[in-house]
Amino acid sequence: MKKTSTLEVLEEVAGQFSIRVIYDQFFGQGGFCRLKDRPYIILNKTLSNETKISLFVEGLKHFPLDDIALPSKVRDLLKKGGP
């Protein structure tokens, strides 16, 4: 599975949990956070796709993913903890 496809699947998973995903340019990498009880994954858009995937996986580990339909490669990524 291509890394861009993996990112798209991870964005869809985030959407199922009402996690707002924001890509922006800033110093640092970003990651998962909560603001006023709303979850966010904020990513520096200049990062490599592999790093973005790692940050997604780190953020999504806070949510119950067992009942979500996922491609096997993405499920393995989430269980393994990243690329």
Secondary structure in CASP SS format (residue, H / E / C, confidence):
PFRMAT SS
TARGET T0000
AUTHOR 0000-0000-0000
METHOD secondary structure of the structure
MODEL  1
M C 1.00
K C 1.00
K H 1.00
T H 1.00
S H 1.00
T H 1.00
L H 1.00
E H 1.00
V H 1.00
L H 1.00
E H 1.00
E H 1.00
V H 1.00
A H 1.00
G H 1.00
Q H 1.00
F C 1.00
S C 1.00
I C 1.00
R E 1.00
V E 1.00
I E 1.00
Y E 1.00
D E 1.00
Q C 1.00
F C 1.00
F C 1.00
G C 1.00
Q C 1.00
G E 1.00
G E 1.00
F E 1.00
C E 1.00
R E 1.00
L E 1.00
K C 1.00
D C 1.00
R E 1.00
P E 1.00
Y E 1.00
I E 1.00
I E 1.00
L E 1.00
N E 1.00
K C 1.00
T C 1.00
L C 1.00
S C 1.00
N H 1.00
E H 1.00
T H 1.00
K H 1.00
I H 1.00
S H 1.00
L H 1.00
F H 1.00
V H 1.00
E H 1.00
G H 1.00
L H 1.00
K C 1.00
H C 1.00
F C 1.00
P C 1.00
L C 1.00
D C 1.00
D C 1.00
I C 1.00
A C 1.00
L C 1.00
P C 1.00
S H 1.00
K H 1.00
V H 1.00
R H 1.00
D H 1.00
L H 1.00
L H 1.00
K H 1.00
K H 1.00
G C 1.00
G C 1.00
P C 1.00
END
